[in-house]
Amino acid sequence: MTEASVPFRAGREGYASYRIPAVVTTGTGTLLAFCEGRVTSAADHGHIDIVLRRSTDGGRSWGPQLTVARNGSDLAGNPAPVVLDTGRVLLVHVRAAGGATEGAVLRGEVDTADGRRVWVQHSDDDGLTWSAPREITAQVKKEDWRWYATTPGHGLQLSTGRVVVPGNHSLPPAGTDTGAEPKHYTGHCLLSDDRGENWYLGYLDESTDGYINVNETSAAELPDGRVYFNTRTDSRSPGRRADAHSEDGGRTLVRPFRPQAGLVAPVCQGSVLQLRAPDLLLFSGPADPASRALMTVRVSTDAGVTWRSAYTVDGLPAAYSDLVRVDAETVGLLYETGDFGAYETITFRRVPVTALT
């Protein structure tokens, strides 16, 4: 039997909607659940803050809501937290003008100053207080890129010490395209070799042939040291997921992203997490092929080559999610869900590891 709690519910604490969950466990075992607090509506633009709740009992209950990143009445979103070996928690995220809709950015109708820009801040006390944000756009975004987003979900620090944060961006169009066509979405990752002080771009997957369009991406370090990337795509390739591996810590891909038709899913973000003891690669996301519903955790024992369904939460609407190791016996699932729509709550569910093996 799984236990569930609801850290975020639409219409509470001054926010009309909560979206884009991300969750990590600190070195002391505190759970940090992040998301976007959208002030006036569920729209992806407008006045959006990054908010946080902390849990010291494994996600059974949550402390007061904290505002971590605020950009005035504009947008601060796409939280990508990373827990470092020093105990510090990094928060990479994106800022933009509130009126900069995704379509306008894709079409190149938004000034650079109002477009998608990248920032980082940190906490040294398990998320209670946070440093001032610092912009790193020039290090990780090329001048001709239009759209830009981090993850969604958590980033990671590899066993080598390198920090990896997946990202996606869009390229300017050619010919008669406007730039808003899905094929212009492409992928990359942000890397840091000094625990978040300096950043640079890792792999680029920038095919615009319309077969696979890399979009929202998550990553996990496999037991053999390779990095596994899994991405959303709404292209003409089989299925709605694609994946890739890196053997050099995210600098390059062994091969470009290829279809992962073994993961039945709608067009939606998903999360991956590598467990150790037992060695299982997990994927969370909706399992209904046509709609955002049926939140399910899938398992791979061969580094993402094949997958099987391991745990289905229920048949309700569900959308974005993030996975975290809570303790030796428990995996945490932070996900968007509701009785009559996927964006009514962000719920946290404790899933026993035994339910996945």
N, C-alpha and C positions, 0 to 999 in steps of 0.2 A: 504494500500500500504506500502511495506517495503522499507527501505533505505539501500543501500549497499555502502561499501568502500573497498579498497584493500590495506591493510597495507604491504603485502609482495607479490612480483611478481618474479617468477623464472628468473634468469639471471641478476638481479639488485644488486647493492651494493656489488659486488664482490663474490656473491654466485650463484652457478649454480642452486640450488634448495632450497626451503624452505618447511619444513615438521614439523609435530608434534605440532599443535597449543595448547596453553593454555592461558586462559584469566581470570583476576580478576578485581574487582572494589575496589579501596582503600577506606579508611574511609572518604576521602575528595571528593570522586566521580570520581577520575581519573581512566580511564581504562588502564590496562597494558596488552598488547598482546605480548606473548612470542612465540617463535618457534625455531626450529633448523635451522641454516644457514649452508647448506652443500656446501662446497667450490667447489669441482670438479665434483660432480654428485649427483643424487638422492639416491644413495646407503645408506644403514643404517650404514655403517662403513666409515672410512676415516677421513679427516679433517672436523670436525663439531664443530661449536660454538653455544651457546645459545644467541639469539638476542631478542631485545625488541623494541616496539614502544609504545608511550604513547598518550592517547587522553584525552583532557579536555572538549570535547563537545559531550560526549556520543557516540563516535565512528564514528562521521561524518567526521572527519579529524584526521590525525596522525602526531606527531612530528618526529624529526629525528631518524634514526635507531641507537640504542645503542647496543654494545656488552657487555653482562652481564657476561658470563662465557666462558673462553677460556682455552683450555688445550694444548697450543702450537700448533703443527700441528696434534695433536691427537683428540680424541672425548670428547666433553662435551655435553650431550643431555638429553632427556626426562625431560624437565622442569616441575616441579610440584610446582607452587606458592601457598602460603597460606597467606591470610590477617588476622592479629591478632587483638584482641580487643585493643591493645596498639597503633595501627597504623602501626606497623612494618610489612613488607612483607618478609616472608621467601621464599627461593627458594631451594627446594630439587632437586637434579639432579644426574645423573650417569656420571662417567668418565671411559674411557678405552683407550687402545692403538688403534690407527687408523686402524691397520691391523687386529684387532681382530674381524673377521666376526662372525655373530650370529651362523652359523653352526660350526665353529671351537670352539667357546665357549661351545656350547651344547655338542660337542664330547669330551670335556676335553683336547683340543689340545693347550690351551692358558695358559701361566704361570699366577699364582695368581696376580702378580704385574701388568700384562698387561690386566687382565680381568675386569669385571664390578665392579666398586667400587662406593660408595655412598658419596655424599658431600652436604653441606648446606651452604648458605650464606644469607645475609639479607640486606634490604634497610630501612632506616628511613626517607627518603624524597620522598616518592611516586615513587620510581624506578629511580630517577635521578642518584644516586650513590649507589654502593654496597660494602659490606664488602669483605674482603678476604675469599675465600672458606675454609671450615673446614671439614675434613673427618670424617664420622661417620660409616664407613663400619663395624668395629668390633662390633658396637652396634646393627646392624640391618641385618647382613648377616651371615648365618652359614657357616662354613669352607667348607662343602662339596657341597654347592650350586654352580652351574655353571653360567647359565644365570641369569641376574638380571635387572629389569627395574622398574622405578617408573611410576605410573598412566598409560598412558599419560593424561594430562589435569590438572585441579586445584585440590589441596587438600582442607581441610577444618578445621576450628576450631569449636568444638562443643560448645553448650551452657554451658557445664561444664568447658570449658577452654581447654580441651584436643585437641591436634592437631592430625589429622588423615590423612595419606597419603597412599592410596592403592599401592600395588606393586605386582610383580610376579617374579618367579624364576624357575629354573629347577633343578631337582634332578639327581644324577648320575644313570646310567642305571643298570639293572640286566640282567643276561643271555647274550644273543647275541645282545641285543640292543646297539646302538651307543650312545644314549642320545639325538639324534636329532629328535626322534619320538615325535609327538605332545603330547602324553600322559605323557611325562616327565615335561611339563609345569605345575606349581602349583602356589598357591597364598598365599599372606600374606598382612599385613598392618604394617606401621611404626606408632608408637605412641610417643607423647611427652606430659608430664604433666607440663612442665615448660617453655612453649612457645619457644620450639626449642633448649634449651640448652642441654638437654639430651634426648636420644631416646631409644626405646626398641621395640621388636616385639610384635604385637597383634596376631590375629588369624592366624592359619596355615590351609590351605586346600590343602592337599598333596596326594590325591588319584591319583594313576597312573593306574587305571583299564581301561582307555581309554574311559569311558562313558562321563565324563566332564573333560576337561583340562582347569583349570582357567588360564587366560592370562591377557591381558590389562584390568584394572579394574578402575571404578570410583565409588564415594561414595556421599551420601547426608544424612543429618540429617533430619529425619521425625518430624512432629509436636509433636509426643508423645515421642520424645527423642531417639527412636531407630535409628540405622545407617543402611542405605540401601546400599548394594553393587551390582553392575551390571557388568558383565564381558563378554569379548569375549571368545568364545570357538570354536574350529574346530574339535570337537570330534563326536562320533556317537550318541549323545543324540539328541532329537528333536530340530530343530532350530539351530541358531548360537549364542544364548545368554543364559546366566545363571545368577541367582541372589540369594542373601542371605540377612539375617538380623542379626544384633547384638543388644542385649539388655544391654550390658555392655561397650558401647563406643568403640567397635572394638577389645576388648580383646579376645572374643570368638564369634562364630556364633551359633545362635539358632539351625540351621541345616546346613550341608554342602551345597555348591552351588548346585542348582537344575535347570533343564531346564526352560527357560522362552520363550516358543514357541509363546507367544503372541506378541513378537517383531520380525517381519519378517526382516531379515538382512543378508547380506553376511558376510564372515569372515572379521571383521574390528573392530577397536576401536569405542566406543561410549561414550557419556557423559551424566551424570544425574545431575539434579538441583532441589532442593525443593524450591518452591515459598511459601511465606506466604502472605496472603491477595491478591489473593485467595490462598487457600491451594491446590497446584497442584504439583505433581511430574512429572518432564519433562525428556525425553530421546531424544537425538539427534543422528542421524546416517543414513547411506544410507538405503533405504527401498527396493531396488531391491534385491531379494534373491540370485541372481547369480553373481552380479557384484557390484563394488563400484560406485554407481550412485543413483540418486533420494534422495537427502538429505531431511530428514523429521524430524519434531519434533513430538514426540508422548507424550501423556498425560495419567497419572494414577491418579485416585481419591481414590484409595484404597491401598496406600502404595506399589504399584508395583505388585499387584496380577493380575490386568487386565490393558490393554492399548488400546488406540484408537489413530488413526492418527489425528493430529490437524492442522498441517501446513506443506505443501510441498513447498520447495523453487523453484525447477524446475526439469526437467528431465535430467540434465547434469551429467557428471561424478562428483563424490564427494567421499571423504574418511573420514579422521579423523576430529574431531570437538570438540569444548568445549562450554559450556553454561555459561552465567553470567547474574545476575540481574543488569541492567543498572540503572533503577530508578523505581518508583512505576508503571509507565505505560509501561515499555519496558524491554524485554529480549534481550540479545545479543547472537549471534551465530557466532563463529569464526570457519571457516571450510575450508578444502582443496577442491578446485574445479577448473574447467577449461572447455573450449569449447570442446577440443579434448582429454583431459586427466585430471585426478583428481589432478595432482600435478603442474598445471600451476600457480596457485595463492593460497594464503591464504586470504580469503575474510571475512569481518565482515558485518553482517546483523542485523539491528535493527528490532525486531519483536514485534508488539504491544501485550501486554498481552491479549487484547480483542480478538486477533486472535486465542488464545489458549483456550478460555473458551467456 
